[in-house]
Amino acid sequence: MKKVLSVLLSIVVIFALGGCGSKKAAVVTDKKVITVGASPIPHKEILEAAKPVLAKAGYTLKIVEFTDYVTPNTALAEKQLDANFFQHTPYLKEFSKEKGLDLTYTVKVEIEPMALYSNKYKKLSDLKNGASIAIPNDPTNGARALRVLEKAGLLKLKSGELISKVDITSNRKNLKITELDAPQLPRILKDMDAAVINSNYAMEAKLKLTDSLVVEAKDSPYANVLAVRTEDKNKPYIKALSKALTSPEVKKFILEKYKGAVIPAF
């Protein structure tokens, strides 16, 4: 009888410990402080607008600022961040493939139209033969910039998504295309005839979309997204963050703050 009682007691203890372990595992699937990497404008500002919505849901948002297009994804993959918000879907897909990262996204938040800016010319028709044009040097934004130039009638390009300047089939003004790091483009504008600049860097440099020579079409597929590790996509805190970033409060903020320079994608 003692042996039987001892065995039964052991079983009860094992199940009790197992139950505690299950509860602990359930707790760690959620967290109350969410750390998100973002570029300063407009992403950090949009996250700030989402803070009160998250607070109502019981979460605190911690924002880590980045000024480049590489570090936020590596920091996310290395679990220094819970999510990041700075990039569009083609860039996330290409970067993850190239670096072998298991990243995905949850929601599309906003679109930042790319545009051609110049300190020397006020009209596209004034652009001279042999003019120097700078574009981003990463594959997705470089391709996107070339399509902006094609839309303006300055170039003709091969079909495809990840095109580069070697895919130019017609260059009627013999434009000299230079590829540079995206954050540098506003700073080198004084040394170039024009540059195709991402909206976030243009806004940081106080460049107005209304002063640009040509603007990307509003039906652009380059929506900026909330990027996460694939394993975390369905966790409660990620779902809460995704909901906050696509809330009516955030949409109103985007419309009122940026007046068309940033467009809600939800």
Buried (B, 14 or more C-beta within 10 A) or exposed (E): EEEEEEEEEEEEEEEEEEEEEEEEEEEEEBBEEBBBBBBBBBBBBBBEBBBEBBEEBEBEBEBBEBEEBEBBBBBBBEEEBBBBBBBBBBBBBBBBEEEEBEBBBBBBBBBBBBBBBBEEBEEBEEBEEEBBBBBBBBBBBBBBBBBBBBBBEBBEBEEEEEBBBEBBEEBEBEBBBBBBEBBBBBEBBEEBBBBBBBBBBBBBBEBEBEEBBBBBEEEBEBBBBBBBBEEBBEBEBBBBBBBBBBBEEBBEBBEEEBEEBBBBBB
